[in-house]
Amino acid sequence: MMANLSILDRYSKPRGAGDQTSGGRGKLLRPTSDLSRVGIVVRETLQNSWDARDENWDPAYGVRVYQVGETTRTVLRDQVFTDLAPSLNELAVSLNNPNLHAIEIYDRGTTGLNGPYRATEVADEGAPNNFNSFVFDIGTTKSSESSGGTFGFGKTATFEVSRVHSVVYWTRCLNDSGEYEHRLIAATLHEPYAENQLRFTGAHWWGRLVPSISNPALTDIVPIVGEDARRLGEQLFHVAFGDDVDDEGEFHETGTSILILDPVISVKDTDEVEPEDDHAPLVQVAVRSESHVTELLEQISEALSLNSWPKTVPMDSENSPMLIELHRNEDELNVAERIRNENQIYAHSLVQVRKEQKQQTFDSQLPALAGILDEKTYAIALRPTFKPGMTRADFFGARTDNVVGHLHLSLGLKNSIDADKALRQNALCLMRSGAELVVYYDPIIDFLDDKFEWHGVFKPTPECDKHFSASEPPTHDSWNPRSGTDNEISAYVVSRALNNIRQKTREFLSAHQAPQKESTRSVREVATGLREFVPFGSEEIPKPGGSGGGKTGKRANAKPQSEQIEVLSGSTLKHAEGQELQVRASSKNGNDVLVRASVSAITPEGRMKLTDDEVEILWLSDGQKVGEGRSIVLTNGAVADVTFKTHVVAALEIDLQTEAAV
């Protein structure tokens, strides 16, 4: 026995009415997510650390992968995972394996696992309950709408990454008496089993057995605390908790460390296929070699790059919101540089969205970005119909502008990101609001231009974040308004917002030479073929608020709405090289009207959307130029003449879309 180290007691949970077996808990994560197990662990622990940050400190989050030495394995065998049940034989074998590896995940500058540490004890109203919620409870929700995690299932991901489903928790926090306190407990979530004619769930904890509050004849399991926990924790973990004394007084570091034993990784099954075969199935293998460690670190680094980058973008000070670290044994890897390099453009988009939401006050430290050709920020606004019993506040909280979120898009020259990192280019990053949890990346459309790439970020407003949170699965990696929530209002907000986001993204890319599936040939290449389709002397003007007929194909908004554009007259330009319309803007609410024009040529190959190089759009009022390009803002009741001039003879389809100008 190691001198002065406590020996932990084992508590195995008996099976009772309504109990869920431990082996089934991890399965709750699998059907709803395309993420790897390692990816889920990084997402969940990173967000838990962020949610638990101490407002007085800049939090740190780190991961270390290492081979467990003999001394530490002895402590794990003799002091921690004691009195192993026969069903835990795999754990016993792992603890005796000299090639045993571990993942240590830690945060500092956070509150730690504070609150009561008896599973049966109720926290006072408004008081923290982090220890019980994280260590003992599965499937409980966080009360804060601004936190990234709203389900408790994600914490089971740490057990899923462990081949033996075993972890150790060590935390330092302020206890109910206002004193700094170390706490340590170990746990295993394994398969159900029977022992001595009794059934057990497969959940085990190692700590200190104490008489139950409700029935002294029974026992509860609690962590070891104080100096016992500190000494044992410093034997097991690489990163200790710091103490310091300066002119301002004593400083005691708080936070949480998690030790994941015997991690597994997903690798290609090359028994029947060649290693370079991209379609080789994945299998789970225990980390036993240096090559396995390298692959595990790559998966962790990739997950950090995909998910932690918002935590590295300064908001209101010169310091990053969170320090991110990654270690291989005793060596620190430069993961921060990878995160910055792979996500500069996303960081730029996030800053623009933050500015729209009055959250960003500092950006001088961001690097200047070269190669951005165009960018735009959109307010995503909705106009719901209020059914009986519904109020504006149900949809928008305290907001008065109907805005549920902001979208920023940018198009630029292709950078040097590797082809296998394509997930971070030509995709929209959708994230939660205050927590800035990356939910998922959506490619929106197939973008095939090898000279350009686009990026974007969408973030809900703080007042509407609850709707998007309600639509997430336990793994927080998608928004599904149809299955994620029974709340009719939330389902409407998320569904309509996603539709608007996709529409604006398509319009932005379409206006910047995004590939069109209708045809891949330019207008100039089919100029001869177009001539026979020009409707000379056959003008058919769309009715107000409706769609035009005939080969001109001019159409206004087909669906009546508050803002409309009415086509008053139209004609073919001289030599049939375009169209001219006279339109009138109207708004039932008296708003200014934003008008967007989309122009396509009718070709023998089908509809071909025209680029800015292939059509010139000019807006006139009383003979004076008032604008040019695809969009313009007109006052309510204003009449404008708009000319669509092409460089070749072409029959045009003109689509005018309207919305209230924000």
MOBELMO-V316384 format. One record per residue. RES is the residue in one letter. SS is DSSP state (~ for helix, > for strand, _ for the rest). Layout:
RES;SS
RES;SS
This chain:
M;_
M;_
A;_
N;_
L;_
S;_
I;_
L;_
D;>
R;>
Y;>
S;>
K;>
P;>
R;_
G;_
A;_
G;_
D;_
Q;_
T;_
S;~
G;~
G;~
R;~
G;_
K;~
L;~
L;~
R;~
P;_
T;_
S;_
D;_
L;_
S;_
R;~
V;~
G;~
I;~
V;~
V;~
R;~
E;~
T;~
L;~
Q;~
N;~
S;~
W;~
D;~
A;_
R;>
D;_
E;_
N;_
W;_
D;_
P;>
A;>
Y;>
G;>
V;>
R;>
V;>
Y;>
Q;>
V;_
G;_
E;~
T;~
T;~
R;~
T;~
V;~
L;~
R;~
D;~
Q;~
V;~
F;_
T;_
D;_
L;_
A;_
P;~
S;~
L;~
N;~
E;~
L;~
A;~
V;~
S;~
L;~
N;_
N;_
P;_
N;_
L;_
H;>
A;>
I;>
E;>
I;>
Y;>
D;>
R;>
G;_
T;>
T;_
G;_
L;_
N;_
G;_
P;_
Y;_
R;_
A;_
T;_
E;_
V;_
A;_
D;_
E;_
G;_
A;_
P;_
N;_
N;~
F;~
N;~
S;~
F;~
V;~
F;~
D;_
I;_
G;_
T;_
T;_
K;_
S;_
S;_
E;_
S;_
S;_
G;_
G;_
T;_
F;_
G;_
F;~
G;~
K;~
T;~
A;~
T;~
F;~
E;~
V;~
S;>
R;_
V;_
H;_
S;>
V;>
V;>
Y;>
W;>
T;>
R;>
C;>
L;>
N;_
D;_
S;_
G;_
E;_
Y;>
E;>
H;>
R;>
L;>
I;>
A;>
A;>
T;>
L;>
H;_
E;_
P;_
Y;>
A;>
E;>
N;_
Q;_
L;>
R;>
F;>
T;>
G;>
A;>
H;>
W;>
W;>
G;>
R;>
L;>
V;>
P;>
S;_
I;_
S;_
N;_
P;_
A;_
L;_
T;>
D;>
I;>
V;>
P;_
I;>
V;>
G;~
E;~
D;~
A;~
R;~
R;~
L;~
G;~
E;~
Q;~
L;~
F;_
H;_
V;_
A;_
F;_
G;_
D;>
D;>
V;>
D;>
D;_
E;_
G;>
E;>
F;>
H;>
E;_
T;_
G;>
T;>
S;>
I;>
L;>
I;>
L;>
D;_
P;>
V;>
I;>
S;>
V;>
K;>
D;_
T;_
D;_
E;_
V;_
E;_
P;_
E;_
D;_
D;_
H;_
A;_
P;_
L;>
V;>
Q;>
V;>
A;>
V;_
R;_
S;_
E;~
S;~
H;~
V;~
T;~
E;~
L;~
L;~
E;~
Q;~
I;~
S;~
E;~
A;~
L;~
S;~
L;~
N;~
S;~
W;~
P;~
K;~
T;~
V;_
P;_
M;_
D;_
S;_
E;_
N;_
S;_
P;_
M;>
L;>
I;>
E;>
L;>
H;>
R;>
N;_
E;_
D;>
E;>
L;>
N;_
V;~
A;~
E;~
R;~
I;~
R;~
N;~
E;~
N;_
Q;~
I;~
Y;~
A;~
H;~
S;~
L;~
V;~
Q;~
V;~
R;~
K;~
E;~
Q;_
K;_
Q;_
Q;_
T;_
F;_
D;_
S;_
Q;_
L;_
P;_
A;_
L;_
A;_
G;_
I;>
L;>
D;>
E;>
K;>
T;>
Y;>
A;>
I;>
A;>
L;_
R;_
P;_
T;_
F;_
K;_
P;_
G;_
M;_
T;_
R;~
A;~
D;~
F;~
F;~
G;_
A;_
R;_
T;_
D;_
N;_
V;>
V;>
G;>
H;>
L;>
H;>
L;>
S;>
L;>
G;>
L;>
K;_
N;_
S;_
I;_
D;_
A;~
D;~
K;~
A;~
L;~
R;~
Q;_
N;_
A;>
L;>
C;>
L;>
M;>
R;_
S;_
G;_
A;_
E;_
L;_
V;>
V;>
Y;>
Y;>
D;>
P;_
I;_
I;_
D;_
F;_
L;_
D;_
D;_
K;_
F;>
E;>
W;>
H;>
G;>
V;>
F;>
K;>
P;>
T;_
P;_
E;_
C;_
D;~
K;~
H;~
F;~
S;~
A;~
S;_
E;_
P;_
P;_
T;_
H;_
D;_
S;_
W;_
N;_
P;_
R;_
S;_
G;_
T;_
D;_
N;_
E;~
I;~
S;~
A;~
Y;~
V;~
V;~
S;~
R;~
A;~
L;~
N;~
N;~
I;~
R;~
Q;~
K;~
T;~
R;~
E;~
F;~
L;~
S;~
A;_
H;_
Q;_
A;_
P;_
Q;_
K;_
E;_
S;_
T;_
R;_
S;_
V;_
R;~
E;~
V;~
A;~
T;~
G;~
L;~
R;~
E;_
F;_
V;_
P;_
F;_
G;_
S;_
E;_
E;_
I;_
P;_
K;_
P;_
G;_
G;_
S;>
G;_
G;_
G;_
K;_
T;_
G;_
K;_
R;>
A;_
N;_
A;_
K;_
P;_
Q;_
S;_
E;>
Q;>
I;>
E;>
V;>
L;>
S;>
G;>
S;>
T;>
L;_
K;~
H;~
A;~
E;_
G;>
Q;>
E;>
L;>
Q;>
V;>
R;>
A;>
S;>
S;>
K;_
N;_
G;_
N;_
D;_
V;>
L;>
V;>
R;>
A;>
S;>
V;>
S;>
A;>
I;>
T;>
P;_
E;_
G;>
R;>
M;>
K;>
L;_
T;_
D;_
D;_
E;_
V;>
E;>
I;>
L;>
W;>
L;>
S;>
D;_
G;_
Q;>
K;>
V;>
G;>
E;>
G;_
R;_
S;>
I;>
V;>
L;>
T;_
N;_
G;_
A;_
V;>
A;>
D;>
V;>
T;>
F;>
K;>
T;>
H;_
V;_
V;_
A;_
A;_
L;>
E;>
I;>
D;>
L;>
Q;>
T;>
E;>
A;>
A;_
V;_
